Structure formats: structure tokens, C-alpha cells
Amino acid sequence: MSEVISFKVRREIKEKMLKYKDRVNWPELLRKFVEEKIRELEAEDNFKKILNELHNAPWKIPKGLSAKLVRENRDSY
């Protein structure tokens, strides 16, 4: 189910949007922007959650291990 969201922009911006409405599908562009921003925020939250879990893990990861593994992975290609 879809929901309607509205927001305000300055008059000059609205006029420019109207000027280019034949070249830009503004609703679709804004939907895609919002979806991408949500994906970025969710990824950031997940990353923070993983870091917190690793930080609180009973075992410790040796310093520099991540960089070493990334280098090894890159070199394998």
C-alpha cells in the first residue's frame, strides 16, 4: 500500500521543477532518493551494530587483521 508524503520547497525551486517536468519524473526521482537514503541509513545502523557486537565479543581480533585480509583478498584476483 502506498502513502502520500508532501514537503515544502522554495517557490523558485518549484518553478524550476515545473520548467523541467517534461524531462524529469520528479515523483520517481524523489522516491528513488528516499529509498536509497533509507538503505544507506540501515547499512550504517547495521555496521554500528556489528562493530558494537565485535567490541563486546569475548574474544579479541588482532589489530591489523582486517587490513591484512582485505589486502590478501585483493591480491588474489
Secondary structure by P-SEA (a helix, b strand, c coil): cbbbbbbbccaaaaaaaaaaccccaaaaaaaaaaaaaaaaaaaaaaaaaaaaaaaacccccccaaaaaaaaaaaaac
